[in-house]
Amino acid sequence: MPSLTVENYLKAILQLELKSGRPRVSTGALATRLAVSPGSVTSMLKTLSESELASYVPYEGVELTTTGRKLAMRMLRRHRLMELFLHSTLNLTWDQVHEEAEELEHAVSEFLIDRIDDFLGHPEADPHGSPIPAADGQMRSDLSDTVGMDVCKAGDSVRFVRVVNQEPDFLRYLSESGFQLGAVGRIVENSEDAGVVRADIEGGQFTVGLEAAQTIRVQPVSK
């Protein structure tokens, strides 16, 4: 049975792959995501390669094997289902569920995860709008028609569908501003000089930096 560290590495590689759209992930990006040293990453990637869970090429990065990707997708499914379960049944807020799910995803059985999936009605997305993989590894929702809020222009109407940045302080700020997934709002300002994007939403307004705006995925809405 894979160790907790191996599971975390595989899931992180998969998430970076999905984010970039490229199968090979750099060691630097992985070190940043996991908050560990590049040397630690290199050592673990060699272990993953020896276990045939990933293919690591020095100075080129790492790519999951079929077996490694299957395990990584299983961990991602566990994590996102646990987040939604905690949010839906225990009323934890979306800024509280991530850390709790990080712990629980390694402890729950596949039987329990499948039962949670059934109980929740086979949901498409977690509390942050991220798609939940089905048991066969296929994503249940397609976000290919979304863009980052940073590319929107002033005056654009958009529907907010996903928040990739799961830092608790950032999520709390959005909540306090009246932000809700699925809501429609309007881009008021997108200033490269000022480095901010500002949007009107029902009952309020929020402003984020351009980097943070990249992590808010939206769908254009026809006027």
C-alpha positions as CSV (number, residue, x, y, z in Angstrom):
1,M,0.0,0.0,0.0
2,P,1.5,3.4,-1.0
3,S,2.6,5.6,1.9
4,L,0.9,8.9,2.7
5,T,3.9,10.8,1.2
6,V,3.7,8.9,-2.0
7,E,0.0,9.6,-2.3
8,N,0.5,13.3,-1.7
9,Y,3.2,13.4,-4.4
10,L,1.1,11.6,-7.0
11,K,-1.9,13.9,-6.3
12,A,0.3,17.0,-6.5
13,I,1.8,15.9,-9.8
14,L,-1.7,15.3,-11.2
15,Q,-3.0,18.6,-10.0
16,L,-0.1,20.5,-11.6
17,E,-0.6,18.5,-14.8
18,L,-4.3,19.4,-14.9
19,K,-3.5,23.0,-14.2
20,S,-0.9,23.4,-17.0
21,G,-2.5,21.1,-19.5
22,R,0.9,19.4,-20.0
23,P,1.8,15.9,-18.9
24,R,5.3,16.6,-17.6
25,V,5.7,18.6,-14.4
26,S,8.8,20.4,-13.3
27,T,10.6,19.6,-10.1
28,G,10.5,23.3,-9.2
29,A,6.8,23.5,-9.5
30,L,6.3,20.4,-7.4
31,A,8.7,21.7,-4.7
32,T,6.7,24.9,-4.5
33,R,3.3,23.2,-4.3
34,L,4.4,20.8,-1.6
35,A,6.6,23.4,0.2
36,V,9.6,21.1,0.3
37,S,13.2,21.4,-1.0
38,P,14.1,20.6,-4.6
39,G,16.5,18.0,-3.2
40,S,13.6,16.2,-1.4
41,V,11.5,16.3,-4.6
42,T,14.3,14.8,-6.7
43,S,14.8,12.0,-4.1
44,M,11.1,11.1,-4.1
45,L,10.8,11.2,-7.8
46,K,13.5,8.7,-8.1
47,T,11.5,6.5,-5.7
48,L,8.4,6.9,-7.7
49,S,10.3,6.0,-10.9
50,E,11.7,2.9,-9.3
51,S,8.1,1.9,-8.3
52,E,6.9,2.6,-11.8
53,L,4.4,5.2,-10.6
54,A,6.1,8.0,-12.5
55,S,8.7,8.6,-15.2
56,Y,11.3,11.1,-14.0
57,V,14.0,12.6,-16.3
58,P,16.5,15.0,-14.6
59,Y,16.2,18.6,-15.8
60,E,13.0,17.7,-17.8
61,G,10.6,16.8,-15.0
62,V,8.2,14.0,-14.1
63,E,5.2,12.4,-15.8
64,L,2.8,9.9,-14.2
65,T,2.6,6.4,-15.5
66,T,-0.7,4.8,-16.1
67,T,-0.6,3.1,-12.7
68,G,0.5,6.3,-11.0
69,R,-2.1,8.4,-12.7
70,K,-4.8,5.9,-11.6
71,L,-3.7,6.2,-8.0
72,A,-3.4,10.0,-8.2
73,M,-6.9,10.3,-9.6
74,R,-8.2,8.1,-6.8
75,M,-6.7,10.4,-4.3
76,L,-8.1,13.5,-6.0
77,R,-11.5,11.8,-6.0
78,R,-11.2,11.1,-2.3
79,H,-10.1,14.6,-1.4
80,R,-12.9,16.4,-3.3
81,L,-15.6,14.1,-2.1
82,M,-14.5,14.5,1.5
83,E,-14.5,18.3,1.1
84,L,-18.1,18.2,-0.2
85,F,-19.2,15.8,2.4
86,L,-17.8,18.0,5.2
87,H,-19.4,21.0,3.6
88,S,-22.8,19.5,2.9
89,T,-23.3,17.4,6.0
90,L,-21.3,19.0,8.8
91,N,-21.7,22.6,7.5
92,L,-18.0,23.3,7.5
93,T,-17.3,26.4,5.4
94,W,-15.4,26.2,2.1
95,D,-12.3,27.7,3.8
96,Q,-12.3,25.0,6.5
97,V,-12.7,21.8,4.4
98,H,-9.4,21.6,2.6
99,E,-7.1,20.9,5.6
100,E,-9.6,18.4,7.1
101,A,-9.9,16.5,3.8
102,E,-6.1,16.4,3.5
103,E,-6.1,14.3,6.6
104,L,-9.2,12.2,6.0
105,E,-8.4,11.3,2.4
106,H,-5.6,8.9,3.5
107,A,-7.8,7.1,6.1
108,V,-11.1,6.4,4.4
109,S,-11.6,3.1,2.5
110,E,-12.8,2.9,-1.1
111,F,-16.0,1.3,0.2
112,L,-16.7,4.4,2.3
113,I,-15.8,6.8,-0.5
114,D,-18.2,5.0,-2.8
115,R,-21.0,5.2,-0.2
116,I,-20.3,9.0,0.3
117,D,-20.5,9.4,-3.5
118,D,-23.8,7.6,-3.6
119,F,-25.1,9.6,-0.6
120,L,-24.2,12.9,-2.2
121,G,-25.9,11.9,-5.5
122,H,-22.7,11.5,-7.5
123,P,-21.8,15.3,-7.5
124,E,-19.9,17.0,-10.3
125,A,-17.9,19.4,-8.2
126,D,-16.5,20.1,-4.7
127,P,-17.3,23.3,-2.7
128,H,-14.7,25.2,-4.7
129,G,-16.1,24.2,-8.0
130,S,-13.3,21.8,-8.8
131,P,-14.6,18.7,-10.8
132,I,-14.8,15.4,-8.9
133,P,-13.5,12.3,-10.7
134,A,-15.9,9.4,-11.0
135,A,-14.8,5.9,-9.9
136,D,-13.5,5.2,-13.4
137,G,-11.2,8.3,-13.3
138,Q,-13.3,10.4,-15.6
139,M,-14.1,14.0,-14.6
140,R,-17.9,14.6,-14.2
141,S,-17.8,18.2,-15.3
142,D,-16.1,19.9,-18.1
143,L,-14.5,23.3,-17.4
144,S,-13.0,23.8,-20.8
145,D,-15.2,26.7,-21.5
146,T,-14.0,28.7,-18.5
147,V,-11.3,31.4,-18.4
148,G,-9.4,33.1,-15.6
149,M,-11.1,36.3,-14.4
150,D,-7.8,38.1,-15.2
151,V,-8.5,38.0,-18.9
152,C,-11.9,39.5,-18.7
153,K,-12.6,43.1,-19.7
154,A,-14.4,45.8,-17.9
155,G,-18.1,45.5,-18.7
156,D,-18.0,41.7,-19.2
157,S,-20.8,39.7,-17.5
158,V,-19.5,36.4,-16.1
159,R,-20.6,33.4,-14.0
160,F,-18.2,32.4,-11.2
161,V,-17.7,28.7,-11.4
162,R,-14.5,27.7,-9.7
163,V,-11.9,29.1,-7.2
164,V,-8.5,27.3,-7.5
165,N,-6.8,29.3,-4.7
166,Q,-7.9,27.6,-1.5
167,E,-6.0,29.7,1.0
168,P,-8.4,30.2,3.9
169,D,-7.9,33.9,4.2
170,F,-8.6,34.4,0.4
171,L,-11.8,32.3,0.6
172,R,-13.0,34.1,3.7
173,Y,-12.5,37.4,1.9
174,L,-14.5,36.3,-1.0
175,S,-17.3,35.1,1.3
176,E,-17.4,38.3,3.2
177,S,-17.7,40.2,-0.1
178,G,-20.8,38.2,-1.0
179,F,-19.1,36.0,-3.5
180,Q,-20.9,32.7,-4.4
181,L,-20.2,30.0,-6.9
182,G,-22.7,30.0,-9.7
183,A,-23.6,33.6,-9.2
184,V,-23.4,36.1,-12.1
185,G,-21.5,39.3,-11.8
186,R,-19.9,42.1,-13.9
187,I,-16.3,43.0,-14.3
188,V,-15.9,46.7,-13.3
189,E,-12.2,47.1,-13.7
190,N,-9.2,45.2,-15.1
191,S,-6.2,47.3,-14.7
192,E,-2.8,45.9,-15.6
193,D,-1.1,49.1,-14.3
194,A,-2.8,48.9,-10.9
195,G,-2.6,45.1,-10.9
196,V,-6.2,44.5,-9.9
197,V,-9.4,43.2,-11.1
198,R,-12.7,44.4,-9.6
199,A,-16.1,42.9,-10.0
200,D,-19.7,43.7,-9.0
201,I,-21.7,40.9,-7.5
202,E,-25.2,40.8,-6.0
203,G,-25.0,42.7,-2.8
204,G,-21.4,43.7,-3.0
205,Q,-18.1,44.1,-4.8
206,F,-14.7,42.5,-4.5
207,T,-11.2,43.4,-5.7
208,V,-8.3,40.9,-6.2
209,G,-4.8,41.1,-7.6
210,L,-4.1,39.8,-11.1
211,E,-2.4,36.7,-9.9
212,A,-5.4,35.9,-7.6
213,A,-7.8,36.7,-10.4
214,Q,-6.1,33.9,-12.5
215,T,-7.4,31.4,-9.9
216,I,-11.0,32.5,-10.2
217,R,-12.5,30.6,-13.2
218,V,-15.5,32.2,-14.9
219,Q,-17.8,31.5,-17.8
220,P,-18.8,34.5,-20.1
221,V,-22.5,35.3,-19.9
222,S,-24.3,36.8,-22.9
223,K,-25.8,40.2,-22.2
